[in-house]
C-alpha cells in the first residue's frame, strides 16, 4: 500500500500517521531510534502492513492480472493503483472528506518537520505541489508519479507506460482491492509488528 493507505490505516493518531509516512524513508532496526515511541510504533505498523499486503492472496491474484513486463513491477504498481482506488472512492471508506484528510496529513508533516529525514522533506514538497495524497484520485497525477518512479529506478523499466495497462484491467483490480481492503483494515487494528528491517528500495 502507498502513502494514502498507510496514513488512513493509522487512524486518528498523529504519531502513528507520521510513522506511517516515515515507513518508506526509515530503514533498519528501530531499537535505538531517537524518534518518539509512538512514531516508532507507526513505522512498525507500516512494515507490518507491507508484509501482510505482500503475502495476501487477493494481492497475489491482482499481481497475476498484470501482463509481462509489468508483472515484474506489480508490487510498485499495485501500491500506487490501490491508493488510486482508495482515493477515488474515499467517501466509502472514511467519513472525512478526502481533501480535508489530505490537507491534514501535509500539515502534520510541516508541524513535525524536525523529525523528517531529507528525503521525506523533499517528498513533502512534491505532495504540496500535487495536493497529495488526494491527487492520487486523478489518473493524470498518478501517471506523473509512475513516470517519476520510473526515472528514479537504476535500470530500464516499463513504469512510465503502465497507467493505460492498469486502467485496462481496472475492473479486475478493483474487485481484488475491495475484497482485500476490509481485511487489511481489520489487521491494522491489531497487527503483529516485529522489529524487522524495512525492504530496501529498488
C-alpha positions as CSV (number, residue, x, y, z in Angstrom):
1,X,0.0,0.0,0.0
2,X,1.1,3.6,-0.6
3,X,1.0,6.8,1.4
4,X,-2.7,7.4,1.5
5,X,-3.5,3.9,2.7
6,X,-0.8,3.9,5.3
7,X,-2.0,7.3,6.7
8,X,-5.6,6.2,6.7
9,X,-4.9,2.8,8.3
10,X,-3.1,4.7,11.2
11,X,-6.4,6.1,12.3
12,X,-6.7,9.4,14.1
13,X,-3.3,9.2,15.9
14,X,-0.9,11.8,14.6
15,X,2.2,9.9,15.8
16,X,1.0,6.7,14.1
17,X,0.3,8.6,10.9
18,X,3.7,10.2,11.0
19,X,5.2,6.8,11.5
20,X,3.2,5.6,8.6
21,X,4.7,8.3,6.4
22,X,8.2,7.6,7.7
23,X,8.0,3.9,7.0
24,X,9.3,4.3,3.4
25,X,12.1,6.6,4.5
26,X,13.5,5.0,7.7
27,X,15.3,1.7,7.2
28,X,16.9,-0.8,9.5
29,X,16.2,-1.8,13.1
30,X,14.5,0.6,15.5
31,X,15.6,-0.5,19.0
32,X,17.8,2.6,19.4
33,X,15.7,5.1,17.4
34,X,15.6,8.6,18.8
35,X,12.1,9.1,17.4
36,X,9.1,9.3,19.9
37,X,8.0,5.8,20.8
38,X,4.5,6.2,19.3
39,X,6.1,7.3,16.0
40,X,8.3,4.2,16.1
41,X,5.2,2.1,16.6
42,X,3.8,3.8,13.5
43,X,6.8,2.7,11.5
44,X,6.4,-0.8,12.7
45,X,2.7,-0.7,11.8
46,X,3.8,0.4,8.3
47,X,6.1,-2.5,8.0
48,X,3.5,-5.0,9.2
49,X,1.0,-3.7,6.7
50,X,3.5,-4.1,3.9
51,X,4.3,-7.7,5.0
52,X,0.6,-8.6,5.3
53,X,-0.1,-7.0,1.9
54,X,2.7,-8.7,0.0
55,X,1.5,-12.2,1.1
56,X,-2.2,-11.7,0.8
57,X,-4.0,-14.0,-1.7
58,X,-6.1,-11.2,-3.2
59,X,-3.0,-9.1,-3.8
60,X,-1.2,-12.1,-5.3
61,X,-4.2,-12.6,-7.6
62,X,-4.1,-8.9,-8.5
63,X,-0.5,-9.1,-9.4
64,X,-1.2,-12.1,-11.7
65,X,-3.6,-9.9,-13.7
66,X,-0.8,-7.7,-15.0
67,X,0.9,-8.8,-18.2
68,X,4.6,-9.0,-18.8
69,X,6.7,-6.9,-18.5
70,X,4.6,-5.1,-15.9
71,X,4.1,-8.1,-13.6
72,X,7.8,-7.8,-12.5
73,X,6.9,-4.4,-11.1
74,X,3.5,-5.4,-9.8
75,X,4.4,-4.6,-6.2
76,X,5.1,-0.9,-7.0
77,X,2.2,-0.7,-9.5
78,X,-0.4,-2.1,-7.1
79,X,0.8,0.1,-4.3
80,X,0.1,3.1,-6.4
81,X,-3.1,1.8,-8.0
82,X,-4.7,0.7,-4.7
83,X,-4.0,4.2,-3.4
84,X,-5.8,5.5,-6.5
85,X,-8.7,3.1,-5.8
86,X,-8.9,4.3,-2.2
87,X,-8.7,8.0,-3.2
88,X,-11.3,7.9,-5.9
89,X,-13.8,6.3,-3.6
90,X,-12.7,7.6,-0.3
91,X,-16.1,8.6,0.9
92,X,-17.0,4.8,1.0
93,X,-14.2,4.1,3.4
94,X,-13.9,7.2,5.6
95,X,-16.4,9.8,7.0
96,X,-13.8,12.5,6.4
97,X,-13.6,14.2,3.0
98,X,-10.5,13.2,1.1
99,X,-9.4,16.8,0.6
100,X,-9.6,17.5,4.3
101,X,-7.7,14.3,5.2
102,X,-5.0,15.1,2.6
103,X,-4.6,18.7,3.9
104,X,-4.3,17.5,7.5
105,X,-1.7,14.9,6.6
106,X,0.5,17.5,4.8
107,X,0.0,19.9,7.7
108,X,1.2,17.2,10.1
109,X,4.4,16.8,8.1
110,X,5.0,20.5,8.3
111,X,4.4,20.6,12.0
112,X,6.8,17.7,12.7
113,X,9.4,18.9,10.3
114,X,12.2,18.4,12.8
115,X,11.6,14.6,12.7
116,X,11.6,14.2,8.9
117,X,14.7,12.9,7.1
118,X,15.7,14.9,4.0
119,X,14.1,12.5,1.6
120,X,10.7,12.9,3.2
121,X,11.1,16.7,3.3
122,X,11.7,16.6,-0.5
123,X,8.7,14.3,-0.9
124,X,6.5,16.6,1.2
125,X,7.3,19.4,-1.2
126,X,6.1,17.1,-4.0
127,X,3.0,16.4,-2.0
128,X,2.3,20.1,-1.6
129,X,2.7,20.8,-5.3
130,X,0.4,17.9,-6.4
131,X,-2.0,18.1,-3.5
132,X,-1.2,14.6,-2.4
133,X,-2.4,12.2,-1.3
134,X,-5.8,13.5,-2.6
135,X,-4.2,13.9,-6.0
136,X,-3.9,10.2,-6.4
137,X,-7.6,10.2,-7.3
138,X,-6.6,11.9,-10.6
139,X,-5.2,9.4,-13.2
140,X,-3.0,12.1,-14.7
141,X,-1.3,12.7,-11.4
142,X,-0.9,9.0,-10.8
143,X,0.7,8.7,-14.3
144,X,3.1,11.5,-13.4
145,X,4.0,9.8,-10.2
146,X,4.7,6.5,-12.0
147,X,6.9,8.3,-14.5
148,X,8.9,9.8,-11.7
149,X,9.4,6.5,-10.0
150,X,10.5,5.0,-13.4
151,X,13.2,7.7,-13.8
152,X,14.5,7.1,-10.2
153,X,15.0,3.3,-10.7
154,X,18.5,2.3,-11.6
155,X,17.6,0.1,-14.6
156,X,15.2,0.3,-17.5
157,X,11.6,-0.4,-16.6
158,X,8.1,0.0,-18.0
159,X,6.5,2.0,-15.2
160,X,6.2,5.2,-17.3
161,X,3.8,3.3,-19.7
162,X,1.9,1.4,-17.0
163,X,-1.1,3.7,-16.5
164,X,-3.1,2.5,-19.6
165,X,-2.4,-1.1,-18.6
166,X,-3.7,-0.5,-15.1
167,X,-6.8,1.2,-16.5
168,X,-7.4,-1.6,-18.9
169,X,-7.5,-4.1,-16.0
170,X,-9.4,-1.8,-13.6
171,X,-12.4,-3.9,-13.1
172,X,-10.4,-7.0,-12.0
173,X,-8.1,-4.9,-9.9
174,X,-11.0,-3.1,-8.2
175,X,-12.6,-6.4,-7.4
176,X,-9.4,-7.6,-5.7
177,X,-9.0,-4.3,-3.9
178,X,-12.5,-4.4,-2.5
179,X,-12.0,-7.9,-1.2
180,X,-8.6,-7.1,0.3
181,X,-9.1,-3.7,1.9
182,X,-11.5,-4.6,4.7
183,X,-9.2,-7.5,5.7
184,X,-6.3,-5.1,5.8
185,X,-8.2,-2.6,7.9
186,X,-9.0,-5.3,10.4
187,X,-5.4,-6.4,10.5
188,X,-4.1,-2.9,11.0
189,X,-6.2,-2.5,14.2
190,X,-4.4,-5.4,15.9
191,X,-1.2,-6.2,14.0
192,X,1.9,-8.1,15.0
193,X,4.7,-5.7,14.4
194,X,8.1,-7.3,15.0
195,X,11.1,-5.0,14.6
196,X,12.2,-6.3,11.2
197,X,14.2,-4.2,8.7
198,X,12.2,-2.4,6.1
199,X,12.7,-3.6,2.5
200,X,15.3,-1.5,0.7
201,X,14.2,0.5,-2.4
202,X,14.9,-0.9,-5.8
